[in-house]
Amino acid sequence: MKKKQKQIKRFIVYCEPCGFNKIVDEDSLNEFFINKTTSVSGGAPFIDIITKKTQKNKNLKRNIQVRCPKCGRGVTTKFVKEKSGDDEEKN
Ligand SMILES: [Zn+2]
């Protein structure tokens, strides 16, 4: 019983000051993100430019900061957990 379904990661972009609120998938998010903040304290994960591999960090969190298209503030996104039993990020 396997469902072939591409897992799309979705994020909520919510800007409190101006009320901008949108759910975007990962691809769309890339269009207007300003930087990916992944818990900087305690050693941020990084991409090895030689091997092109992302160094896994147990503190990695899917907090991506984007610029609010409406007011220009930096907004932290929330990762939307899909309703599947698949839990790939166990640690
Ligand atoms: Zn805003």
PDB file of the backbone (N, CA, C, O) and the ligand in Angstrom, with CONECT records:
HET     ZN  A 101       1
ATOM      1  N   MET A   1       0.828  -1.211   0.000  1.00  0.00           N
ATOM      2  CA  MET A   1       0.000   0.000   0.000  1.00  0.00           C
ATOM      3  C   MET A   1       0.857   1.253   0.000  1.00  0.00           C
ATOM      4  O   MET A   1       0.992   1.945   1.009  1.00  0.00           O
ATOM      5  N   LYS A   2       1.415   1.514  -1.129  1.00  0.00           N
ATOM      6  CA  LYS A   2       2.251   2.708  -1.187  1.00  0.00           C
ATOM      7  C   LYS A   2       1.628   3.748  -2.100  1.00  0.00           C
ATOM      8  O   LYS A   2       1.265   3.489  -3.248  1.00  0.00           O
ATOM      9  N   LYS A   3       1.529   4.893  -1.547  1.00  0.00           N
ATOM     10  CA  LYS A   3       1.036   6.007  -2.358  1.00  0.00           C
ATOM     11  C   LYS A   3       2.231   6.767  -2.889  1.00  0.00           C
ATOM     12  O   LYS A   3       3.099   7.227  -2.146  1.00  0.00           O
ATOM     13  N   LYS A   4       2.239   6.878  -4.178  1.00  0.00           N
ATOM     14  CA  LYS A   4       3.340   7.675  -4.723  1.00  0.00           C
ATOM     15  C   LYS A   4       2.943   9.125  -4.726  1.00  0.00           C
ATOM     16  O   LYS A   4       2.088   9.568  -5.493  1.00  0.00           O
ATOM     17  N   GLN A   5       3.573   9.827  -3.871  1.00  0.00           N
ATOM     18  CA  GLN A   5       3.200  11.219  -3.732  1.00  0.00           C
ATOM     19  C   GLN A   5       4.438  12.021  -3.411  1.00  0.00           C
ATOM     20  O   GLN A   5       5.180  11.716  -2.478  1.00  0.00           O
ATOM     21  N   LYS A   6       4.633  13.007  -4.170  1.00  0.00           N
ATOM     22  CA  LYS A   6       5.769  13.863  -3.910  1.00  0.00           C
ATOM     23  C   LYS A   6       5.489  14.722  -2.698  1.00  0.00           C
ATOM     24  O   LYS A   6       4.466  15.400  -2.602  1.00  0.00           O
ATOM     25  N   GLN A   7       6.401  14.672  -1.809  1.00  0.00           N
ATOM     26  CA  GLN A   7       6.211  15.476  -0.613  1.00  0.00           C
ATOM     27  C   GLN A   7       6.639  16.905  -0.846  1.00  0.00           C
ATOM     28  O   GLN A   7       7.808  17.204  -1.094  1.00  0.00           O
ATOM     29  N   ILE A   8       5.674  17.757  -0.760  1.00  0.00           N
ATOM     30  CA  ILE A   8       5.979  19.174  -0.922  1.00  0.00           C
ATOM     31  C   ILE A   8       5.981  19.830   0.441  1.00  0.00           C
ATOM     32  O   ILE A   8       5.037  19.725   1.224  1.00  0.00           O
ATOM     33  N   LYS A   9       7.040  20.482   0.679  1.00  0.00           N
ATOM     34  CA  LYS A   9       7.125  21.174   1.958  1.00  0.00           C
ATOM     35  C   LYS A   9       6.469  22.537   1.838  1.00  0.00           C
ATOM     36  O   LYS A   9       6.726  23.307   0.913  1.00  0.00           O
ATOM     37  N   ARG A  10       5.642  22.791   2.778  1.00  0.00           N
ATOM     38  CA  ARG A  10       4.946  24.071   2.759  1.00  0.00           C
ATOM     39  C   ARG A  10       5.299  24.898   3.979  1.00  0.00           C
ATOM     40  O   ARG A  10       5.602  24.390   5.058  1.00  0.00           O
ATOM     41  N   PHE A  11       5.245  26.168   3.753  1.00  0.00           N
ATOM     42  CA  PHE A  11       5.584  27.073   4.829  1.00  0.00           C
ATOM     43  C   PHE A  11       4.528  28.166   4.951  1.00  0.00           C
ATOM     44  O   PHE A  11       3.964  28.637   3.963  1.00  0.00           O
ATOM     45  N   ILE A  12       4.292  28.536   6.159  1.00  0.00           N
ATOM     46  CA  ILE A  12       3.404  29.672   6.378  1.00  0.00           C
ATOM     47  C   ILE A  12       4.256  30.922   6.513  1.00  0.00           C
ATOM     48  O   ILE A  12       5.148  31.007   7.356  1.00  0.00           O
ATOM     49  N   VAL A  13       3.959  31.868   5.676  1.00  0.00           N
ATOM     50  CA  VAL A  13       4.611  33.161   5.808  1.00  0.00           C
ATOM     51  C   VAL A  13       3.606  34.096   6.463  1.00  0.00           C
ATOM     52  O   VAL A  13       2.580  34.443   5.879  1.00  0.00           O
ATOM     53  N   TYR A  14       3.913  34.478   7.641  1.00  0.00           N
ATOM     54  CA  TYR A  14       2.983  35.332   8.351  1.00  0.00           C
ATOM     55  C   TYR A  14       3.699  36.557   8.893  1.00  0.00           C
ATOM     56  O   TYR A  14       4.611  36.461   9.714  1.00  0.00           O
ATOM     57  N   CYS A  15       3.266  37.686   8.418  1.00  0.00           N
ATOM     58  CA  CYS A  15       3.850  38.941   8.865  1.00  0.00           C
ATOM     59  C   CYS A  15       2.865  39.617   9.803  1.00  0.00           C
ATOM     60  O   CYS A  15       1.810  40.097   9.387  1.00  0.00           O
ATOM     61  N   GLU A  16       3.222  39.641  11.041  1.00  0.00           N
ATOM     62  CA  GLU A  16       2.293  40.173  12.021  1.00  0.00           C
ATOM     63  C   GLU A  16       2.035  41.670  11.857  1.00  0.00           C
ATOM     64  O   GLU A  16       0.882  42.100  11.915  1.00  0.00           O
ATOM     65  N   PRO A  17       3.062  42.459  11.658  1.00  0.00           N
ATOM     66  CA  PRO A  17       2.834  43.916  11.579  1.00  0.00           C
ATOM     67  C   PRO A  17       1.867  44.337  10.487  1.00  0.00           C
ATOM     68  O   PRO A  17       1.077  45.260  10.687  1.00  0.00           O
ATOM     69  N   CYS A  18       1.913  43.681   9.339  1.00  0.00           N
ATOM     70  CA  CYS A  18       1.058  44.152   8.257  1.00  0.00           C
ATOM     71  C   CYS A  18      -0.052  43.154   7.925  1.00  0.00           C
ATOM     72  O   CYS A  18      -0.956  43.448   7.143  1.00  0.00           O
ATOM     73  N   GLY A  19       0.032  42.001   8.519  1.00  0.00           N
ATOM     74  CA  GLY A  19      -1.042  41.046   8.328  1.00  0.00           C
ATOM     75  C   GLY A  19      -0.919  40.164   7.106  1.00  0.00           C
ATOM     76  O   GLY A  19      -1.845  39.425   6.772  1.00  0.00           O
ATOM     77  N   PHE A  20       0.210  40.237   6.444  1.00  0.00           N
ATOM     78  CA  PHE A  20       0.418  39.383   5.287  1.00  0.00           C
ATOM     79  C   PHE A  20       0.489  37.935   5.736  1.00  0.00           C
ATOM     80  O   PHE A  20       1.194  37.588   6.684  1.00  0.00           O
ATOM     81  N   ASN A  21      -0.247  37.113   5.039  1.00  0.00           N
ATOM     82  CA  ASN A  21      -0.352  35.731   5.462  1.00  0.00           C
ATOM     83  C   ASN A  21      -0.519  34.843   4.246  1.00  0.00           C
ATOM     84  O   ASN A  21      -1.501  34.954   3.513  1.00  0.00           O
ATOM     85  N   LYS A  22       0.432  33.975   4.040  1.00  0.00           N
ATOM     86  CA  LYS A  22       0.351  33.144   2.858  1.00  0.00           C
ATOM     87  C   LYS A  22       1.041  31.812   3.109  1.00  0.00           C
ATOM     88  O   LYS A  22       2.057  31.725   3.799  1.00  0.00           O
ATOM     89  N   ILE A  23       0.454  30.791   2.528  1.00  0.00           N
ATOM     90  CA  ILE A  23       1.116  29.494   2.582  1.00  0.00           C
ATOM     91  C   ILE A  23       1.762  29.233   1.233  1.00  0.00           C
ATOM     92  O   ILE A  23       1.106  29.258   0.192  1.00  0.00           O
ATOM     93  N   VAL A  24       3.030  28.988   1.274  1.00  0.00           N
ATOM     94  CA  VAL A  24       3.748  28.761   0.024  1.00  0.00           C
ATOM     95  C   VAL A  24       4.486  27.428   0.096  1.00  0.00           C
ATOM     96  O   VAL A  24       4.837  26.954   1.176  1.00  0.00           O
ATOM     97  N   ASP A  25       4.709  26.845  -1.049  1.00  0.00           N
ATOM     98  CA  ASP A  25       5.530  25.648  -1.045  1.00  0.00           C
ATOM     99  C   ASP A  25       6.991  26.056  -1.181  1.00  0.00           C
ATOM    100  O   ASP A  25       7.329  27.226  -1.363  1.00  0.00           O
ATOM    101  N   GLU A  26       7.819  25.065  -1.087  1.00  0.00           N
ATOM    102  CA  GLU A  26       9.243  25.354  -0.999  1.00  0.00           C
ATOM    103  C   GLU A  26       9.759  26.086  -2.230  1.00  0.00           C
ATOM    104  O   GLU A  26      10.587  26.991  -2.124  1.00  0.00           O
ATOM    105  N   ASP A  27       9.277  25.700  -3.367  1.00  0.00           N
ATOM    106  CA  ASP A  27       9.743  26.339  -4.589  1.00  0.00           C
ATOM    107  C   ASP A  27       9.349  27.804  -4.650  1.00  0.00           C
ATOM    108  O   ASP A  27      10.149  28.668  -5.011  1.00  0.00           O
ATOM    109  N   SER A  28       8.120  28.060  -4.295  1.00  0.00           N
ATOM    110  CA  SER A  28       7.656  29.445  -4.324  1.00  0.00           C
ATOM    111  C   SER A  28       8.396  30.284  -3.305  1.00  0.00           C
ATOM    112  O   SER A  28       8.674  31.465  -3.511  1.00  0.00           O
ATOM    113  N   LEU A  29       8.698  29.641  -2.216  1.00  0.00           N
ATOM    114  CA  LEU A  29       9.371  30.364  -1.148  1.00  0.00           C
ATOM    115  C   LEU A  29      10.726  30.872  -1.598  1.00  0.00           C
ATOM    116  O   LEU A  29      11.173  31.947  -1.198  1.00  0.00           O
ATOM    117  N   ASN A  30      11.362  30.086  -2.429  1.00  0.00           N
ATOM    118  CA  ASN A  30      12.685  30.474  -2.896  1.00  0.00           C
ATOM    119  C   ASN A  30      12.667  31.765  -3.700  1.00  0.00           C
ATOM    120  O   ASN A  30      13.688  32.437  -3.851  1.00  0.00           O
ATOM    121  N   GLU A  31      11.517  32.090  -4.200  1.00  0.00           N
ATOM    122  CA  GLU A  31      11.438  33.294  -5.017  1.00  0.00           C
ATOM    123  C   GLU A  31      11.611  34.557  -4.204  1.00  0.00           C
ATOM    124  O   GLU A  31      12.067  35.581  -4.713  1.00  0.00           O
ATOM    125  N   PHE A  32      11.253  34.478  -2.968  1.00  0.00           N
ATOM    126  CA  PHE A  32      11.372  35.724  -2.208  1.00  0.00           C
ATOM    127  C   PHE A  32      12.011  35.573  -0.834  1.00  0.00           C
ATOM    128  O   PHE A  32      11.854  36.431   0.035  1.00  0.00           O
ATOM    129  N   PHE A  33      12.716  34.499  -0.655  1.00  0.00           N
ATOM    130  CA  PHE A  33      13.384  34.402   0.632  1.00  0.00           C
ATOM    131  C   PHE A  33      14.625  35.281   0.646  1.00  0.00           C
ATOM    132  O   PHE A  33      15.243  35.516  -0.392  1.00  0.00           O
ATOM    133  N   ILE A  34      14.980  35.757   1.810  1.00  0.00           N
ATOM    134  CA  ILE A  34      16.181  36.572   1.890  1.00  0.00           C
ATOM    135  C   ILE A  34      17.335  35.774   2.477  1.00  0.00           C
ATOM    136  O   ILE A  34      18.474  35.919   2.034  1.00  0.00           O
ATOM    137  N   ASN A  35      17.074  34.982   3.412  1.00  0.00           N
ATOM    138  CA  ASN A  35      18.124  34.088   3.861  1.00  0.00           C
ATOM    139  C   ASN A  35      17.531  32.943   4.659  1.00  0.00           C
ATOM    140  O   ASN A  35      16.466  33.058   5.265  1.00  0.00           O
ATOM    141  N   LYS A  36      18.234  31.872   4.639  1.00  0.00           N
ATOM    142  CA  LYS A  36      17.765  30.710   5.370  1.00  0.00           C
ATOM    143  C   LYS A  36      18.435  30.695   6.726  1.00  0.00           C
ATOM    144  O   LYS A  36      19.649  30.528   6.851  1.00  0.00           O
ATOM    145  N   THR A  37      17.632  30.868   7.698  1.00  0.00           N
ATOM    146  CA  THR A  37      18.195  30.810   9.029  1.00  0.00           C
ATOM    147  C   THR A  37      17.889  29.461   9.647  1.00  0.00           C
ATOM    148  O   THR A  37      16.736  29.076   9.840  1.00  0.00           O
ATOM    149  N   THR A  38      18.924  28.787   9.938  1.00  0.00           N
ATOM    150  CA  THR A  38      18.755  27.485  10.559  1.00  0.00           C
ATOM    151  C   THR A  38      19.509  27.531  11.868  1.00  0.00           C
ATOM    152  O   THR A  38      20.740  27.559  11.891  1.00  0.00           O
ATOM    153  N   SER A  39      18.794  27.537  12.912  1.00  0.00           N
ATOM    154  CA  SER A  39      19.360  27.754  14.247  1.00  0.00           C
ATOM    155  C   SER A  39      20.862  27.982  14.260  1.00  0.00           C
ATOM    156  O   SER A  39      21.655  27.041  14.269  1.00  0.00           O
ATOM    157  N   VAL A  40      21.216  29.212  14.260  1.00  0.00           N
ATOM    158  CA  VAL A  40      22.612  29.594  14.112  1.00  0.00           C
ATOM    159  C   VAL A  40      23.436  29.204  15.326  1.00  0.00           C
ATOM    160  O   VAL A  40      24.595  28.810  15.202  1.00  0.00           O
ATOM    161  N   SER A  41      22.841  29.313  16.474  1.00  0.00           N
ATOM    162  CA  SER A  41      23.590  28.994  17.669  1.00  0.00           C
ATOM    163  C   SER A  41      23.870  27.503  17.734  1.00  0.00           C
ATOM    164  O   SER A  41      23.016  26.676  17.412  1.00  0.00           O
ATOM    165  N   GLY A  42      25.056  27.186  18.147  1.00  0.00           N
ATOM    166  CA  GLY A  42      25.405  25.769  18.274  1.00  0.00           C
ATOM    167  C   GLY A  42      25.862  25.171  16.970  1.00  0.00           C
ATOM    168  O   GLY A  42      25.828  23.954  16.787  1.00  0.00           O
ATOM    169  N   GLY A  43      26.282  26.010  16.078  1.00  0.00           N
ATOM    170  CA  GLY A  43      26.830  25.480  14.836  1.00  0.00           C
ATOM    171  C   GLY A  43      25.779  25.328  13.772  1.00  0.00           C
ATOM    172  O   GLY A  43      24.961  24.409  13.821  1.00  0.00           O
ATOM    173  N   ALA A  44      25.794  26.202  12.831  1.00  0.00           N
ATOM    174  CA  ALA A  44      24.823  26.135  11.755  1.00  0.00           C
ATOM    175  C   ALA A  44      25.242  25.103  10.725  1.00  0.00           C
ATOM    176  O   ALA A  44      26.427  24.915  10.452  1.00  0.00           O
ATOM    177  N   PRO A  45      24.261  24.450  10.170  1.00  0.00           N
ATOM    178  CA  PRO A  45      24.578  23.537   9.080  1.00  0.00           C
ATOM    179  C   PRO A  45      25.018  24.337   7.861  1.00  0.00           C
ATOM    180  O   PRO A  45      24.600  25.478   7.663  1.00  0.00           O
ATOM    181  N   PHE A  46      25.839  23.740   7.078  1.00  0.00           N
ATOM    182  CA  PHE A  46      26.310  24.477   5.916  1.00  0.00           C
ATOM    183  C   PHE A  46      26.409  23.528   4.730  1.00  0.00           C
ATOM    184  O   PHE A  46      26.397  22.305   4.873  1.00  0.00           O
ATOM    185  N   ILE A  47      26.503  24.111   3.610  1.00  0.00           N
ATOM    186  CA  ILE A  47      26.654  23.296   2.410  1.00  0.00           C
ATOM    187  C   ILE A  47      28.114  23.284   2.001  1.00  0.00           C
ATOM    188  O   ILE A  47      28.742  24.323   1.799  1.00  0.00           O
ATOM    189  N   ASP A  48      28.613  22.107   1.891  1.00  0.00           N
ATOM    190  CA  ASP A  48      29.974  21.959   1.438  1.00  0.00           C
ATOM    191  C   ASP A  48      30.031  22.252  -0.050  1.00  0.00           C
ATOM    192  O   ASP A  48      29.430  21.544  -0.858  1.00  0.00           O
ATOM    193  N   ILE A  49      30.756  23.294  -0.401  1.00  0.00           N
ATOM    194  CA  ILE A  49      30.745  23.702  -1.804  1.00  0.00           C
ATOM    195  C   ILE A  49      31.499  22.733  -2.690  1.00  0.00           C
ATOM    196  O   ILE A  49      31.346  22.759  -3.911  1.00  0.00           O
ATOM    197  N   ILE A  50      32.286  21.905  -2.107  1.00  0.00           N
ATOM    198  CA  ILE A  50      33.030  20.942  -2.920  1.00  0.00           C
ATOM    199  C   ILE A  50      32.191  19.700  -3.196  1.00  0.00           C
ATOM    200  O   ILE A  50      32.092  19.246  -4.336  1.00  0.00           O
ATOM    201  N   THR A  51      31.602  19.169  -2.165  1.00  0.00           N
ATOM    202  CA  THR A  51      30.818  17.956  -2.356  1.00  0.00           C
ATOM    203  C   THR A  51      29.355  18.252  -2.648  1.00  0.00           C
ATOM    204  O   THR A  51      28.600  17.365  -3.047  1.00  0.00           O
ATOM    205  N   LYS A  52      28.962  19.498  -2.448  1.00  0.00           N
ATOM    206  CA  LYS A  52      27.573  19.917  -2.632  1.00  0.00           C
ATOM    207  C   LYS A  52      26.627  19.168  -1.697  1.00  0.00           C
ATOM    208  O   LYS A  52      25.447  18.974  -1.991  1.00  0.00           O
ATOM    209  N   LYS A  53      27.158  18.776  -0.618  1.00  0.00           N
ATOM    210  CA  LYS A  53      26.312  18.057   0.315  1.00  0.00           C
ATOM    211  C   LYS A  53      26.004  18.940   1.504  1.00  0.00           C
ATOM    212  O   LYS A  53      26.857  19.661   2.021  1.00  0.00           O
ATOM    213  N   THR A  54      24.798  18.858   1.899  1.00  0.00           N
ATOM    214  CA  THR A  54      24.419  19.605   3.083  1.00  0.00           C
ATOM    215  C   THR A  54      24.883  18.860   4.321  1.00  0.00           C
ATOM    216  O   THR A  54      24.588  17.680   4.510  1.00  0.00           O
ATOM    217  N   GLN A  55      25.589  19.553   5.126  1.00  0.00           N
ATOM    218  CA  GLN A  55      26.021  18.950   6.363  1.00  0.00           C
ATOM    219  C   GLN A  55      24.854  18.911   7.324  1.00  0.00           C
ATOM    220  O   GLN A  55      24.271  19.936   7.678  1.00  0.00           O
ATOM    221  N   LYS A  56      24.542  17.736   7.723  1.00  0.00           N
ATOM    222  CA  LYS A  56      23.380  17.609   8.612  1.00  0.00           C
ATOM    223  C   LYS A  56      23.708  18.049  10.010  1.00  0.00           C
ATOM    224  O   LYS A  56      24.766  17.754  10.565  1.00  0.00           O
ATOM    225  N   ASN A  57      22.786  18.744  10.536  1.00  0.00           N
ATOM    226  CA  ASN A  57      22.947  19.214  11.885  1.00  0.00           C
ATOM    227  C   ASN A  57      21.696  18.844  12.658  1.00  0.00           C
ATOM    228  O   ASN A  57      20.576  19.037  12.184  1.00  0.00           O
ATOM    229  N   LYS A  58      21.894  18.325  13.821  1.00  0.00           N
ATOM    230  CA  LYS A  58      20.730  17.861  14.570  1.00  0.00           C
ATOM    231  C   LYS A  58      19.846  19.011  15.020  1.00  0.00           C
ATOM    232  O   LYS A  58      18.674  18.827  15.350  1.00  0.00           O
ATOM    233  N   ASN A  59      20.427  20.190  15.028  1.00  0.00           N
ATOM    234  CA  ASN A  59      19.632  21.344  15.421  1.00  0.00           C
ATOM    235  C   ASN A  59      18.934  22.010  14.246  1.00  0.00           C
ATOM    236  O   ASN A  59      18.320  23.069  14.378  1.00  0.00           O
ATOM    237  N   LEU A  60      19.043  21.372  13.118  1.00  0.00           N
ATOM    238  CA  LEU A  60      18.466  21.976  11.925  1.00  0.00           C
ATOM    239  C   LEU A  60      16.962  22.146  12.062  1.00  0.00           C
ATOM    240  O   LEU A  60      16.223  21.206  12.352  1.00  0.00           O
ATOM    241  N   LYS A  61      16.560  23.331  11.852  1.00  0.00           N
ATOM    242  CA  LYS A  61      15.138  23.605  11.888  1.00  0.00           C
ATOM    243  C   LYS A  61      14.757  24.325  10.628  1.00  0.00           C
ATOM    244  O   LYS A  61      15.527  25.097  10.057  1.00  0.00           O
ATOM    245  N   ARG A  62      13.557  24.052  10.216  1.00  0.00           N
ATOM    246  CA  ARG A  62      13.131  24.656   8.967  1.00  0.00           C
ATOM    247  C   ARG A  62      12.538  26.034   9.190  1.00  0.00           C
ATOM    248  O   ARG A  62      11.374  26.304   8.894  1.00  0.00           O
ATOM    249  N   ASN A  63      13.368  26.866   9.710  1.00  0.00           N
ATOM    250  CA  ASN A  63      12.938  28.251   9.850  1.00  0.00           C
ATOM    251  C   ASN A  63      13.642  29.078   8.793  1.00  0.00           C
ATOM    252  O   ASN A  63      14.855  29.287   8.836  1.00  0.00           O
ATOM    253  N   ILE A  64      12.877  29.522   7.882  1.00  0.00           N
ATOM    254  CA  ILE A  64      13.453  30.288   6.791  1.00  0.00           C
ATOM    255  C   ILE A  64      12.908  31.701   6.858  1.00  0.00           C
ATOM    256  O   ILE A  64      11.703  31.936   6.948  1.00  0.00           O
ATOM    257  N   GLN A  65      13.828  32.606   6.810  1.00  0.00           N
ATOM    258  CA  GLN A  65      13.393  33.985   6.903  1.00  0.00           C
ATOM    259  C   GLN A  65      13.219  34.562   5.509  1.00  0.00           C
ATOM    260  O   GLN A  65      14.100  34.462   4.654  1.00  0.00           O
ATOM    261  N   VAL A  66      12.086  35.152   5.311  1.00  0.00           N
ATOM    262  CA  VAL A  66      11.816  35.760   4.017  1.00  0.00           C
ATOM    263  C   VAL A  66      11.509  37.233   4.208  1.00  0.00           C
ATOM    264  O   VAL A  66      11.302  37.713   5.322  1.00  0.00           O
ATOM    265  N   ARG A  67      11.486  37.919   3.107  1.00  0.00           N
ATOM    266  CA  ARG A  67      11.103  39.315   3.180  1.00  0.00           C
ATOM    267  C   ARG A  67       9.632  39.423   2.832  1.00  0.00           C
ATOM    268  O   ARG A  67       9.183  38.925   1.800  1.00  0.00           O
ATOM    269  N   CYS A  68       8.907  40.067   3.688  1.00  0.00           N
ATOM    270  CA  CYS A  68       7.494  40.242   3.433  1.00  0.00           C
ATOM    271  C   CYS A  68       7.297  41.072   2.172  1.00  0.00           C
ATOM    272  O   CYS A  68       7.792  42.196   2.084  1.00  0.00           O
ATOM    273  N   PRO A  69       6.577  40.526   1.196  1.00  0.00           N
ATOM    274  CA  PRO A  69       6.385  41.240  -0.062  1.00  0.00           C
ATOM    275  C   PRO A  69       5.523  42.477   0.091  1.00  0.00           C
ATOM    276  O   PRO A  69       5.484  43.333  -0.794  1.00  0.00           O
ATOM    277  N   LYS A  70       4.850  42.564   1.190  1.00  0.00           N
ATOM    278  CA  LYS A  70       3.953  43.683   1.383  1.00  0.00           C
ATOM    279  C   LYS A  70       4.631  44.855   2.078  1.00  0.00           C
ATOM    280  O   LYS A  70       4.523  45.996   1.628  1.00  0.00           O
ATOM    281  N   CYS A  71       5.322  44.579   3.159  1.00  0.00           N
ATOM    282  CA  CYS A  71       5.905  45.683   3.910  1.00  0.00           C
ATOM    283  C   CYS A  71       7.432  45.618   3.987  1.00  0.00           C
ATOM    284  O   CYS A  71       8.074  46.568   4.435  1.00  0.00           O
ATOM    285  N   GLY A  72       7.996  44.527   3.562  1.00  0.00           N
ATOM    286  CA  GLY A  72       9.449  44.455   3.475  1.00  0.00           C
ATOM    287  C   GLY A  72      10.155  44.026   4.744  1.00  0.00           C
ATOM    288  O   GLY A  72      11.384  44.010   4.809  1.00  0.00           O
ATOM    289  N   ARG A  73       9.390  43.686   5.730  1.00  0.00           N
ATOM    290  CA  ARG A  73      10.031  43.214   6.949  1.00  0.00           C
ATOM    291  C   ARG A  73      10.527  41.786   6.795  1.00  0.00           C
ATOM    292  O   ARG A  73      10.066  41.031   5.940  1.00  0.00           O
ATOM    293  N   GLY A  74      11.459  41.450   7.630  1.00  0.00           N
ATOM    294  CA  GLY A  74      11.887  40.057   7.658  1.00  0.00           C
ATOM    295  C   GLY A  74      10.887  39.237   8.437  1.00  0.00           C
ATOM    296  O   GLY A  74      10.536  39.572   9.568  1.00  0.00           O
ATOM    297  N   VAL A  75      10.437  38.175   7.833  1.00  0.00           N
ATOM    298  CA  VAL A  75       9.432  37.348   8.471  1.00  0.00           C
ATOM    299  C   VAL A  75       9.956  35.928   8.584  1.00  0.00           C
ATOM    300  O   VAL A  75      10.543  35.384   7.649  1.00  0.00           O
ATOM    301  N   THR A  76       9.734  35.357   9.722  1.00  0.00           N
ATOM    302  CA  THR A  76      10.115  33.974   9.881  1.00  0.00           C
ATOM    303  C   THR A  76       8.956  33.076   9.488  1.00  0.00           C
ATOM    304  O   THR A  76       7.815  33.305   9.892  1.00  0.00           O
ATOM    305  N   THR A  77       9.247  32.075   8.715  1.00  0.00           N
ATOM    306  CA  THR A  77       8.196  31.185   8.261  1.00  0.00           C
ATOM    307  C   THR A  77       8.049  30.006   9.213  1.00  0.00           C
ATOM    308  O   THR A  77       8.950  29.659   9.977  1.00  0.00           O
ATOM    309  N   LYS A  78       6.890  29.425   9.126  1.00  0.00           N
ATOM    310  CA  LYS A  78       6.664  28.215   9.917  1.00  0.00           C
ATOM    311  C   LYS A  78       6.503  27.041   8.981  1.00  0.00           C
ATOM    312  O   LYS A  78       5.784  27.106   7.985  1.00  0.00           O
ATOM    313  N   PHE A  79       7.167  25.997   9.313  1.00  0.00           N
ATOM    314  CA  PHE A  79       7.065  24.798   8.508  1.00  0.00           C
ATOM    315  C   PHE A  79       5.730  24.107   8.774  1.00  0.00           C
ATOM    316  O   PHE A  79       5.349  23.866   9.920  1.00  0.00           O
ATOM    317  N   VAL A  80       5.045  23.800   7.703  1.00  0.00           N
ATOM    318  CA  VAL A  80       3.759  23.139   7.846  1.00  0.00           C
ATOM    319  C   VAL A  80       3.957  21.641   7.734  1.00  0.00           C
ATOM    320  O   VAL A  80       4.428  21.124   6.721  1.00  0.00           O
ATOM    321  N   LYS A  81       3.600  20.990   8.760  1.00  0.00           N
ATOM    322  CA  LYS A  81       3.764  19.541   8.771  1.00  0.00           C
ATOM    323  C   LYS A  81       2.637  18.885   7.981  1.00  0.00           C
ATOM    324  O   LYS A  81       1.453  19.143   8.199  1.00  0.00           O
ATOM    325  N   GLU A  82       3.045  18.050   7.082  1.00  0.00           N
ATOM    326  CA  GLU A  82       2.044  17.356   6.279  1.00  0.00           C
ATOM    327  C   GLU A  82       1.370  16.277   7.107  1.00  0.00           C
ATOM    328  O   GLU A  82       1.913  15.749   8.077  1.00  0.00           O
ATOM    329  N   LYS A  83       0.158  15.984   6.669  1.00  0.00           N
ATOM    330  CA  LYS A  83      -0.608  14.989   7.411  1.00  0.00           C
ATOM    331  C   LYS A  83      -0.297  13.577   6.937  1.00  0.00           C
ATOM    332  O   LYS A  83      -1.195  12.815   6.579  1.00  0.00           O
ATOM    333  N   SER A  84       0.945  13.252   6.940  1.00  0.00           N
ATOM    334  CA  SER A  84       1.294  11.888   6.564  1.00  0.00           C
ATOM    335  C   SER A  84       2.052  11.244   7.719  1.00  0.00           C
ATOM    336  O   SER A  84       2.631  11.932   8.559  1.00  0.00           O
ATOM    337  N   GLY A  85       2.038   9.972   7.746  1.00  0.00           N
ATOM    338  CA  GLY A  85       2.695   9.288   8.842  1.00  0.00           C
ATOM    339  C   GLY A  85       4.204   9.242   8.672  1.00  0.00           C
ATOM    340  O   GLY A  85       4.940   8.753   9.528  1.00  0.00           O
ATOM    341  N   ASP A  86       4.618   9.750   7.578  1.00  0.00           N
ATOM    342  CA  ASP A  86       6.032   9.725   7.264  1.00  0.00           C
ATOM    343  C   ASP A  86       6.784  10.747   8.094  1.00  0.00           C
ATOM    344  O   ASP A  86       6.550  11.951   7.986  1.00  0.00           O
ATOM    345  N   ASP A  87       7.656  10.270   8.891  1.00  0.00           N
ATOM    346  CA  ASP A  87       8.420  11.181   9.724  1.00  0.00           C
ATOM    347  C   ASP A  87       9.881  11.041   9.380  1.00  0.00           C
ATOM    348  O   ASP A  87      10.591  10.188   9.913  1.00  0.00           O
ATOM    349  N   GLU A  88      10.309  11.886   8.489  1.00  0.00           N
ATOM    350  CA  GLU A  88      11.672  11.731   8.008  1.00  0.00           C
ATOM    351  C   GLU A  88      12.705  12.402   8.887  1.00  0.00           C
ATOM    352  O   GLU A  88      13.900  12.114   8.816  1.00  0.00           O
ATOM    353  N   GLU A  89      12.216  13.294   9.709  1.00  0.00           N
ATOM    354  CA  GLU A  89      13.182  14.031  10.503  1.00  0.00           C
ATOM    355  C   GLU A  89      13.165  13.586  11.949  1.00  0.00           C
ATOM    356  O   GLU A  89      12.864  14.354  12.863  1.00  0.00           O
ATOM    357  N   LYS A  90      13.491  12.354  12.121  1.00  0.00           N
ATOM    358  CA  LYS A  90      13.568  11.849  13.486  1.00  0.00           C
ATOM    359  C   LYS A  90      14.979  12.025  13.985  1.00  0.00           C
ATOM    360  O   LYS A  90      15.951  11.674  13.316  1.00  0.00           O
ATOM    361  N   ASN A  91      15.064  12.570  15.164  1.00  0.00           N
ATOM    362  CA  ASN A  91      16.361  12.640  15.772  1.00  0.00           C
ATOM    363  C   ASN A  91      16.206  13.193  17.182  1.00  0.00           C
ATOM    364  O   ASN A  91      17.196  13.342  17.899  1.00  0.00           O
TER     365      ASN A  91
HETATM  366 ZN    ZN A 101       4.548  42.596   6.189  1.00  0.00          ZN2+
END
